[in-house]
Amino acid sequence: MIVPKTAERKPPRATLRAFLRAAETRHDLVEHLKRVGDGRRALWGMIPLGAILLAAVIGFASGLASVRAWEDRNRFHPAFRSLFRCAGHRGMISDDTFRLSFETTNLADLQAILREQTKRELFRWKTGAHAESRLGRELVKLGAHALAAWPTLAIDGHWLFTCSHPKSTDCQVVKNGNSTQWGHKVVVAQWIGTHPAMIVDFEPVHAGEDETTPAKRLLERIGRLLPDMFKIVL
């Protein structure tokens, strides 16, 4: 087997501006987030949920550590403000608004967005570049380069966040050195071997469950709603 000459090239460095442009043009992210069910009581002047979710996505993608950091970025970054105007909001968002919005957001709608985005990218997927990816190069060494053309799904548990006091029945104990914290956990399905890797779906881990039970629910749903899309599951 001969590794293609282009295999040593690293993926291009992603910039925040490129991410925002792709979110707006390739993925229709704003329009998708506008469709997520909002469980808040309707009030005059209420910030649209789509704008709040968009702020959370951008904050995560750009590595922001707090709501205050997001406010500063929104104040000084024109691309932030441009995208939020598309989501129907022009001002800042407080930490209380984030908390209340996330408490009542419809998880099923968010899961459906992830699956829809994944299905779109699977139909667009061209295997040539992925055969030259890091995963493809490793498969070439094993004499199994054809497997690089097979979409691969990885399943694993992931802590979303922790807090100092339990807030709901699904809070689970997290040992952090000598201290005890509580947190929420999900099982995540991620399409790997692509750049960037995509989250396909997720399933909350409820109180009293280990990762196996929600993983079975997750795989059953993916198999039913994305049939025959993934050839390998890790």
CYANA upper distance limits for C-alpha pairs under 8 A (distance plus 0.5 A):
  1 MET  CA    140 VAL  CA      7.09
  1 MET  CA    141 LYS  CA      8.03
  1 MET  CA    143 GLY  CA      7.42
  2 ILE  CA    140 VAL  CA      8.32
  3 VAL  CA      7 ALA  CA      7.05
  3 VAL  CA    132 GLU  CA      8.25
  3 VAL  CA    137 ARG  CA      7.29
  3 VAL  CA    140 VAL  CA      7.48
  4 PRO  CA    132 GLU  CA      7.22
  6 THR  CA    132 GLU  CA      7.36
  7 ALA  CA    132 GLU  CA      5.14
  7 ALA  CA    133 SER  CA      6.87
  7 ALA  CA    134 ARG  CA      8.25
  7 ALA  CA    137 ARG  CA      7.52
 11 PRO  CA    195 HIS  CA      7.92
 14 ALA  CA     18 ALA  CA      7.03
 14 ALA  CA     19 PHE  CA      7.43
 15 THR  CA     19 PHE  CA      6.75
 16 LEU  CA     20 LEU  CA      6.67
 16 LEU  CA     61 ALA  CA      8.42
 16 LEU  CA     62 SER  CA      7.04
 17 ARG  CA     21 ARG  CA      6.67
 17 ARG  CA     79 ALA  CA      7.17
 18 ALA  CA     22 ALA  CA      6.61
 19 PHE  CA     23 ALA  CA      6.52
 20 LEU  CA     24 GLU  CA      6.70
 20 LEU  CA     79 ALA  CA      7.78
 20 LEU  CA     80 PHE  CA      8.44
 20 LEU  CA     83 LEU  CA      8.00
 21 ARG  CA     25 THR  CA      6.55
 21 ARG  CA     26 ARG  CA      8.36
 22 ALA  CA     26 ARG  CA      5.48
 22 ALA  CA     27 HIS  CA      6.97
 23 ALA  CA     27 HIS  CA      5.60
 23 ALA  CA     28 ASP  CA      6.56
 23 ALA  CA     29 LEU  CA      5.72
 23 ALA  CA     30 VAL  CA      8.11
 24 GLU  CA     28 ASP  CA      5.64
 24 GLU  CA     29 LEU  CA      6.40
 24 GLU  CA     30 VAL  CA      7.19
 24 GLU  CA     83 LEU  CA      8.10
 27 HIS  CA    117 GLN  CA      7.51
 28 ASP  CA     32 HIS  CA      6.81
 29 LEU  CA     33 LEU  CA      6.68
 29 LEU  CA     54 LEU  CA      8.49
 30 VAL  CA     34 LYS  CA      6.76
 30 VAL  CA     50 GLY  CA      7.32
 30 VAL  CA     51 ALA  CA      8.36
 30 VAL  CA     54 LEU  CA      7.51
 30 VAL  CA     86 CYS  CA      7.62
 30 VAL  CA     87 ALA  CA      6.50
 31 GLU  CA     35 ARG  CA      7.40
 31 GLU  CA     87 ALA  CA      8.34
 32 HIS  CA     36 VAL  CA      7.85
 32 HIS  CA    113 ILE  CA      7.09
 33 LEU  CA     49 LEU  CA      8.32
 33 LEU  CA     50 GLY  CA      5.32
 33 LEU  CA     51 ALA  CA      8.42
 33 LEU  CA     53 LEU  CA      7.32
 33 LEU  CA     54 LEU  CA      7.64
 33 LEU  CA    110 LEU  CA      8.39
 33 LEU  CA    113 ILE  CA      8.37
 34 LYS  CA     48 PRO  CA      8.44
 34 LYS  CA     49 LEU  CA      7.47
 34 LYS  CA     50 GLY  CA      4.96
 34 LYS  CA     51 ALA  CA      8.35
 34 LYS  CA     87 ALA  CA      7.89
 35 ARG  CA     50 GLY  CA      8.09
 35 ARG  CA    109 ASP  CA      8.09
 36 VAL  CA     49 LEU  CA      8.18
 36 VAL  CA     50 GLY  CA      7.73
 36 VAL  CA    105 THR  CA      7.79
 36 VAL  CA    106 ASN  CA      6.91
 36 VAL  CA    109 ASP  CA      5.75
 36 VAL  CA    110 LEU  CA      7.00
 37 GLY  CA    105 THR  CA      6.71
 37 GLY  CA    106 ASN  CA      5.65
 37 GLY  CA    109 ASP  CA      7.16
 38 ASP  CA     49 LEU  CA      6.93
 38 ASP  CA    101 SER  CA      8.00
 38 ASP  CA    104 THR  CA      7.00
 38 ASP  CA    105 THR  CA      5.96
 38 ASP  CA    106 ASN  CA      7.15
 39 GLY  CA    101 SER  CA      8.23
 39 GLY  CA    104 THR  CA      5.20
 39 GLY  CA    105 THR  CA      6.49
 39 GLY  CA    106 ASN  CA      7.74
 40 ARG  CA    100 LEU  CA      8.08
 40 ARG  CA    101 SER  CA      7.30
 40 ARG  CA    104 THR  CA      6.73
 42 ALA  CA     46 MET  CA      7.64
 47 ILE  CA     51 ALA  CA      7.70
 47 ILE  CA     52 ILE  CA      7.90
 47 ILE  CA     89 HIS  CA      7.15
 47 ILE  CA     93 ILE  CA      8.38
 48 PRO  CA     52 ILE  CA      7.23
 48 PRO  CA     87 ALA  CA      7.97
 48 PRO  CA     88 GLY  CA      7.21
 48 PRO  CA     89 HIS  CA      7.51
 49 LEU  CA     53 LEU  CA      6.65
 49 LEU  CA    101 SER  CA      7.40
 50 GLY  CA     54 LEU  CA      6.53
 50 GLY  CA     87 ALA  CA      6.59
 51 ALA  CA     55 ALA  CA      6.65
 51 ALA  CA     84 PHE  CA      6.58
 51 ALA  CA     87 ALA  CA      5.57
 51 ALA  CA     88 GLY  CA      7.27
 51 ALA  CA     89 HIS  CA      6.82
 52 ILE  CA     56 ALA  CA      6.90
 52 ILE  CA     93 ILE  CA      7.85
 52 ILE  CA     98 PHE  CA      7.23
 52 ILE  CA    101 SER  CA      8.14
 53 LEU  CA     57 VAL  CA      6.76
 54 LEU  CA     58 ILE  CA      6.66
 54 LEU  CA     84 PHE  CA      8.17
 54 LEU  CA     87 ALA  CA      8.45
 55 ALA  CA     59 GLY  CA      6.45
 55 ALA  CA     70 TRP  CA      8.19
 55 ALA  CA     84 PHE  CA      8.48
 56 ALA  CA     60 PHE  CA      6.62
 57 VAL  CA     61 ALA  CA      6.58
 58 ILE  CA     62 SER  CA      6.49
 59 GLY  CA     63 GLY  CA      6.52
 59 GLY  CA     64 LEU  CA      5.49
 59 GLY  CA     65 ALA  CA      8.25
 59 GLY  CA     70 TRP  CA      6.79
 60 PHE  CA     64 LEU  CA      6.68
 64 LEU  CA     69 ALA  CA      6.52
 64 LEU  CA     70 TRP  CA      6.90
 65 ALA  CA     69 ALA  CA      7.05
 66 SER  CA     70 TRP  CA      7.03
 67 VAL  CA     71 GLU  CA      6.77
 67 VAL  CA     93 ILE  CA      8.46
 67 VAL  CA     94 SER  CA      7.75
 67 VAL  CA     95 ASP  CA      6.67
 68 ARG  CA     72 ASP  CA      6.91
 69 ALA  CA     73 ARG  CA      6.83
 70 TRP  CA     74 ASN  CA      6.58
 71 GLU  CA     75 ARG  CA      6.64
 71 GLU  CA     92 MET  CA      6.77
 71 GLU  CA     93 ILE  CA      8.03
 72 ASP  CA     76 PHE  CA      6.86
 73 ARG  CA     77 HIS  CA      6.01
 73 ARG  CA     80 PHE  CA      7.91
 74 ASN  CA     78 PRO  CA      7.95
 74 ASN  CA     80 PHE  CA      5.90
 74 ASN  CA     81 ARG  CA      6.51
 74 ASN  CA     92 MET  CA      8.30
 75 ARG  CA     81 ARG  CA      8.16
 77 HIS  CA     81 ARG  CA      7.36
 78 PRO  CA     82 SER  CA      6.65
 79 ALA  CA     83 LEU  CA      6.76
 80 PHE  CA     84 PHE  CA      6.76
 81 ARG  CA     85 ARG  CA      6.70
 81 ARG  CA     90 ARG  CA      7.35
 82 SER  CA     86 CYS  CA      7.29
 83 LEU  CA     87 ALA  CA      7.22
 84 PHE  CA     88 GLY  CA      6.95
 84 PHE  CA     89 HIS  CA      6.08
 84 PHE  CA     90 ARG  CA      6.89
 85 ARG  CA     89 HIS  CA      5.70
 85 ARG  CA     90 ARG  CA      6.13
 93 ILE  CA     97 THR  CA      6.94
 93 ILE  CA     98 PHE  CA      7.70
 94 SER  CA     98 PHE  CA      7.04
 95 ASP  CA     99 ARG  CA      6.77
 96 ASP  CA    100 LEU  CA      6.67
 97 THR  CA    101 SER  CA      6.46
 98 PHE  CA    102 PHE  CA      6.63
 99 ARG  CA    103 GLU  CA      6.73
100 LEU  CA    104 THR  CA      7.18
101 SER  CA    105 THR  CA      6.56
106 ASN  CA    110 LEU  CA      7.30
107 LEU  CA    111 GLN  CA      6.68
108 ALA  CA    112 ALA  CA      6.66
109 ASP  CA    113 ILE  CA      6.88
110 LEU  CA    114 LEU  CA      7.05
111 GLN  CA    115 ARG  CA      6.91
111 GLN  CA    201 ASP  CA      6.10
111 GLN  CA    202 PHE  CA      7.33
112 ALA  CA    116 GLU  CA      6.58
112 ALA  CA    201 ASP  CA      8.46
113 ILE  CA    117 GLN  CA      6.63
114 LEU  CA    118 THR  CA      6.64
114 LEU  CA    199 ILE  CA      7.11
114 LEU  CA    200 VAL  CA      5.87
114 LEU  CA    201 ASP  CA      6.47
115 ARG  CA    119 LYS  CA      6.60
115 ARG  CA    200 VAL  CA      5.92
115 ARG  CA    201 ASP  CA      6.80
115 ARG  CA    226 LEU  CA      8.12
116 GLU  CA    120 ARG  CA      6.76
117 GLN  CA    121 GLU  CA      6.79
118 THR  CA    122 LEU  CA      6.55
118 THR  CA    198 MET  CA      7.61
118 THR  CA    199 ILE  CA      8.30
118 THR  CA    200 VAL  CA      6.44
119 LYS  CA    123 PHE  CA      6.86
119 LYS  CA    226 LEU  CA      7.92
120 ARG  CA    124 ARG  CA      6.93
121 GLU  CA    125 TRP  CA      6.35
122 LEU  CA    229 MET  CA      8.14
126 LYS  CA    130 HIS  CA      8.01
127 THR  CA    131 ALA  CA      6.59
127 THR  CA    148 ALA  CA      7.84
127 THR  CA    149 ALA  CA      5.67
128 GLY  CA    132 GLU  CA      7.39
128 GLY  CA    149 ALA  CA      8.32
129 ALA  CA    133 SER  CA      7.03
130 HIS  CA    135 LEU  CA      8.21
130 HIS  CA    136 GLY  CA      6.74
130 HIS  CA    148 ALA  CA      6.93
130 HIS  CA    149 ALA  CA      7.56
130 HIS  CA    193 GLY  CA      7.32
130 HIS  CA    194 THR  CA      6.99
131 ALA  CA    135 LEU  CA      8.05
131 ALA  CA    136 GLY  CA      4.88
131 ALA  CA    137 ARG  CA      7.52
131 ALA  CA    145 HIS  CA      7.44
131 ALA  CA    146 ALA  CA      8.40
131 ALA  CA    148 ALA  CA      5.59
131 ALA  CA    149 ALA  CA      7.04
132 GLU  CA    136 GLY  CA      5.79
132 GLU  CA    137 ARG  CA      6.51
133 SER  CA    137 ARG  CA      6.64
133 SER  CA    193 GLY  CA      7.59
133 SER  CA    194 THR  CA      8.22
134 ARG  CA    138 GLU  CA      6.88
134 ARG  CA    193 GLY  CA      8.00
135 LEU  CA    139 LEU  CA      6.82
135 LEU  CA    148 ALA  CA      7.44
135 LEU  CA    193 GLY  CA      6.14
136 GLY  CA    140 VAL  CA      6.69
136 GLY  CA    145 HIS  CA      6.72
136 GLY  CA    147 LEU  CA      8.37
136 GLY  CA    148 ALA  CA      5.53
136 GLY  CA    193 GLY  CA      8.23
137 ARG  CA    141 LYS  CA      7.04
137 ARG  CA    145 HIS  CA      8.10
138 GLU  CA    142 LEU  CA      7.20
139 LEU  CA    143 GLY  CA      6.83
139 LEU  CA    144 ALA  CA      5.53
139 LEU  CA    145 HIS  CA      5.41
139 LEU  CA    147 LEU  CA      7.58
139 LEU  CA    148 ALA  CA      7.35
140 VAL  CA    144 ALA  CA      6.06
140 VAL  CA    145 HIS  CA      4.91
141 LYS  CA    145 HIS  CA      8.38
144 ALA  CA    148 ALA  CA      8.34
145 HIS  CA    149 ALA  CA      8.48
146 ALA  CA    150 TRP  CA      8.15
148 ALA  CA    193 GLY  CA      8.32
150 TRP  CA    230 PHE  CA      7.69
150 TRP  CA    231 LYS  CA      6.33
150 TRP  CA    232 ILE  CA      7.59
151 PRO  CA    191 TRP  CA      7.59
151 PRO  CA    192 ILE  CA      8.15
151 PRO  CA    193 GLY  CA      8.16
151 PRO  CA    229 MET  CA      7.83
151 PRO  CA    230 PHE  CA      5.61
151 PRO  CA    231 LYS  CA      6.38
151 PRO  CA    232 ILE  CA      7.17
152 THR  CA    191 TRP  CA      6.29
152 THR  CA    192 ILE  CA      6.27
152 THR  CA    193 GLY  CA      7.42
152 THR  CA    230 PHE  CA      6.43
152 THR  CA    231 LYS  CA      6.80
152 THR  CA    232 ILE  CA      5.26
152 THR  CA    233 VAL  CA      6.48
152 THR  CA    234 LEU  CA      8.05
153 LEU  CA    189 ALA  CA      6.93
153 LEU  CA    190 GLN  CA      6.10
153 LEU  CA    191 TRP  CA      5.18
153 LEU  CA    192 ILE  CA      6.66
153 LEU  CA    230 PHE  CA      6.94
153 LEU  CA    231 LYS  CA      8.46
153 LEU  CA    232 ILE  CA      6.58
153 LEU  CA    233 VAL  CA      5.25
153 LEU  CA    234 LEU  CA      6.63
154 ALA  CA    189 ALA  CA      6.14
154 ALA  CA    190 GLN  CA      5.76
154 ALA  CA    191 TRP  CA      6.92
154 ALA  CA    192 ILE  CA      7.26
154 ALA  CA    233 VAL  CA      6.23
154 ALA  CA    234 LEU  CA      5.06
155 ILE  CA    187 VAL  CA      7.35
155 ILE  CA    188 VAL  CA      6.17
155 ILE  CA    189 ALA  CA      5.17
155 ILE  CA    190 GLN  CA      7.09
155 ILE  CA    215 ALA  CA      7.81
155 ILE  CA    233 VAL  CA      7.90
155 ILE  CA    234 LEU  CA      6.59
156 ASP  CA    187 VAL  CA      6.01
156 ASP  CA    188 VAL  CA      6.04
156 ASP  CA    189 ALA  CA      7.38
156 ASP  CA    211 GLU  CA      8.46
157 GLY  CA    185 LYS  CA      7.45
157 GLY  CA    186 VAL  CA      6.24
157 GLY  CA    187 VAL  CA      4.74
157 GLY  CA    188 VAL  CA      6.59
157 GLY  CA    211 GLU  CA      6.86
158 HIS  CA    185 LYS  CA      6.16
158 HIS  CA    186 VAL  CA      5.92
158 HIS  CA    187 VAL  CA      6.54
158 HIS  CA    188 VAL  CA      7.34
159 TRP  CA    183 GLY  CA      7.51
159 TRP  CA    184 HIS  CA      6.52
159 TRP  CA    185 LYS  CA      4.93
159 TRP  CA    186 VAL  CA      6.97
160 LEU  CA    183 GLY  CA      7.75
160 LEU  CA    184 HIS  CA      6.31
160 LEU  CA    185 LYS  CA      6.29
160 LEU  CA    186 VAL  CA      7.68
161 PHE  CA    183 GLY  CA      6.14
161 PHE  CA    184 HIS  CA      6.77
161 PHE  CA    185 LYS  CA      8.43
162 THR  CA    174 VAL  CA      8.17
162 THR  CA    181 GLN  CA      6.87
162 THR  CA    182 TRP  CA      5.90
162 THR  CA    183 GLY  CA      4.60
162 THR  CA    184 HIS  CA      7.43
163 CYS  CA    181 GLN  CA      6.34
163 CYS  CA    182 TRP  CA      5.89
163 CYS  CA    183 GLY  CA      6.59
164 SER  CA    180 THR  CA      8.11
164 SER  CA    181 GLN  CA      5.57
164 SER  CA    182 TRP  CA      6.73
165 HIS  CA    181 GLN  CA      7.27
165 HIS  CA    182 TRP  CA      6.72
166 PRO  CA    171 CYS  CA      6.18
166 PRO  CA    172 GLN  CA      8.28
166 PRO  CA    182 TRP  CA      6.12
166 PRO  CA    183 GLY  CA      8.06
167 LYS  CA    171 CYS  CA      7.04
169 THR  CA    207 ALA  CA      7.10
170 ASP  CA    184 HIS  CA      7.19
170 ASP  CA    205 VAL  CA      8.04
170 ASP  CA    206 HIS  CA      5.68
170 ASP  CA    207 ALA  CA      5.25
171 CYS  CA    182 TRP  CA      6.18
171 CYS  CA    183 GLY  CA      5.64
171 CYS  CA    184 HIS  CA      5.89
171 CYS  CA    207 ALA  CA      7.44
172 GLN  CA    182 TRP  CA      5.69
172 GLN  CA    183 GLY  CA      5.83
172 GLN  CA    184 HIS  CA      6.81
172 GLN  CA    185 LYS  CA      8.33
172 GLN  CA    207 ALA  CA      7.26
173 VAL  CA    180 THR  CA      7.28
173 VAL  CA    181 GLN  CA      6.34
173 VAL  CA    182 TRP  CA      5.09
173 VAL  CA    183 GLY  CA      7.07
174 VAL  CA    180 THR  CA      6.48
174 VAL  CA    181 GLN  CA      5.49
174 VAL  CA    182 TRP  CA      5.84
174 VAL  CA    183 GLY  CA      7.03
175 LYS  CA    179 SER  CA      6.83
175 LYS  CA    180 THR  CA      5.52
175 LYS  CA    181 GLN  CA      6.83
176 ASN  CA    180 THR  CA      6.54
176 ASN  CA    181 GLN  CA      7.48
184 HIS  CA    204 PRO  CA      8.39
184 HIS  CA    205 VAL  CA      7.99
185 LYS  CA    204 PRO  CA      6.73
185 LYS  CA    205 VAL  CA      6.01
186 VAL  CA    202 PHE  CA      6.92
186 VAL  CA    203 GLU  CA      5.92
186 VAL  CA    204 PRO  CA      4.77
186 VAL  CA    205 VAL  CA      5.66
187 VAL  CA    202 PHE  CA      6.08
187 VAL  CA    203 GLU  CA      5.75
187 VAL  CA    204 PRO  CA      6.87
187 VAL  CA    205 VAL  CA      7.32
187 VAL  CA    211 GLU  CA      7.11
187 VAL  CA    214 PRO  CA      7.11
187 VAL  CA    215 ALA  CA      6.58
187 VAL  CA    218 LEU  CA      8.24
188 VAL  CA    199 ILE  CA      7.71
188 VAL  CA    200 VAL  CA      8.28
188 VAL  CA    201 ASP  CA      6.70
188 VAL  CA    202 PHE  CA      4.92
188 VAL  CA    203 GLU  CA      7.12
189 ALA  CA    199 ILE  CA      6.57
189 ALA  CA    200 VAL  CA      5.95
189 ALA  CA    201 ASP  CA      5.85
189 ALA  CA    202 PHE  CA      6.47
189 ALA  CA    218 LEU  CA      8.23
190 GLN  CA    197 ALA  CA      7.32
190 GLN  CA    198 MET  CA      6.10
190 GLN  CA    199 ILE  CA      4.91
190 GLN  CA    200 VAL  CA      5.87
190 GLN  CA    201 ASP  CA      7.85
191 TRP  CA    197 ALA  CA      6.24
191 TRP  CA    198 MET  CA      5.67
191 TRP  CA    199 ILE  CA      6.79
191 TRP  CA    200 VAL  CA      6.91
192 ILE  CA    197 ALA  CA      5.63
192 ILE  CA    198 MET  CA      7.49
193 GLY  CA    197 ALA  CA      7.24
194 THR  CA    198 MET  CA      8.14
201 ASP  CA    218 LEU  CA      7.89
201 ASP  CA    222 ILE  CA      8.12
202 PHE  CA    218 LEU  CA      7.17
203 GLU  CA    214 PRO  CA      6.49
203 GLU  CA    215 ALA  CA      7.74
203 GLU  CA    217 ARG  CA      7.93
203 GLU  CA    218 LEU  CA      6.35
204 PRO  CA    214 PRO  CA      7.30
205 VAL  CA    209 GLU  CA      6.76
205 VAL  CA    210 ASP  CA      7.70
205 VAL  CA    211 GLU  CA      7.25
205 VAL  CA    214 PRO  CA      6.43
209 GLU  CA    213 THR  CA      7.07
209 GLU  CA    214 PRO  CA      8.17
210 ASP  CA    214 PRO  CA      8.22
211 GLU  CA    215 ALA  CA      6.56
212 THR  CA    216 LYS  CA      6.80
213 THR  CA    217 ARG  CA      7.10
214 PRO  CA    218 LEU  CA      6.56
215 ALA  CA    219 LEU  CA      6.62
216 LYS  CA    220 GLU  CA      6.55
217 ARG  CA    221 ARG  CA      6.76
218 LEU  CA    222 ILE  CA      6.75
219 LEU  CA    223 GLY  CA      6.46
220 GLU  CA    224 ARG  CA      6.68
221 ARG  CA    225 LEU  CA      6.47
221 ARG  CA    226 LEU  CA      8.46
222 ILE  CA    226 LEU  CA      5.70
222 ILE  CA    227 PRO  CA      7.55
223 GLY  CA    227 PRO  CA      5.37
223 GLY  CA    228 ASP  CA      7.64
